Amino acid sequence: MTVDSSKDLHTDYIEVMMGPSHPAMHGITQIKLFLDGETIISADVEPGYLHRGFEKECEDHRWNQIVPYTDRLNYVSPLINNVAYVMAVEKLCGIKPTPGVTTCGSSFPR
């Protein structure tokens, strides 16, 4: 006769908090992992919010002086922040880009 000992095993998942492990991940990113042994069952990512005073710094500058600051908001894809900011300024100020500008930036819908 064989005895099934698996019924006696503890079967809850292990919860592990994993912090940032890449320079592009800001210090407040937290990943909560649920593990079954070495297998990841699920991951809950909490990006948090890192306030660096970007808004306050921009109060004392002209709109065209802010573009370099938008580079530093996201180290992985800084160009997308520049494009989003400039497109927002264009829309708010009612600026129509010239045909040359729209041709160069044809990958971004306007």
Secondary structure as the mmCIF struct_conf table of DSSP 4:
data_model
#
loop_
_struct_conf.conf_type_id
_struct_conf.id
_struct_conf.beg_label_comp_id
_struct_conf.beg_label_asym_id
_struct_conf.beg_label_seq_id
_struct_conf.end_label_comp_id
_struct_conf.end_label_asym_id
_struct_conf.end_label_seq_id
HELX_RH_3T_P HELX_RH_3T_P1 SER A 5 ASP A 8
BEND BEND1 LEU A 9 LEU A 9
HELX_LH_PP_P HELX_LH_PP_P1 ASP A 12 TYR A 13
STRN STRN1 ILE A 14 MET A 18
BEND BEND2 HIS A 22 HIS A 22
TURN_TY1_P TURN_TY1_P1 PRO A 23 ALA A 24
BEND BEND3 MET A 25 MET A 25
TURN_TY1_P TURN_TY1_P2 GLY A 27 ILE A 28
STRN STRN2 GLN A 30 ASP A 36
TURN_TY1_P TURN_TY1_P3 GLY A 37 GLU A 38
STRN STRN3 THR A 39 GLU A 46
BEND BEND4 GLY A 53 GLY A 53
HELX_RH_AL_P HELX_RH_AL_P1 PHE A 54 CYS A 58
TURN_TY1_P TURN_TY1_P4 GLU A 59 ASP A 60
BEND BEND5 HIS A 61 HIS A 61
HELX_RH_3T_P HELX_RH_3T_P2 TRP A 63 GLN A 65
BEND BEND6 ILE A 66 ILE A 66
HELX_RH_AL_P HELX_RH_AL_P2 VAL A 67 ASP A 71
TURN_TY1_P TURN_TY1_P5 ARG A 72 LEU A 73
BEND BEND7 TYR A 75 VAL A 76
HELX_RH_AL_P HELX_RH_AL_P3 PRO A 78 CYS A 93
TURN_TY1_P TURN_TY1_P6 GLY A 94 GLY A 94
HELX_LH_PP_P HELX_LH_PP_P2 ILE A 95 THR A 98
HELX_RH_AL_P HELX_RH_AL_P4 PRO A 99 CYS A 104
TURN_TY1_P TURN_TY1_P7 GLY A 105 SER A 107
BEND BEND8 PHE A 108 PHE A 108
#
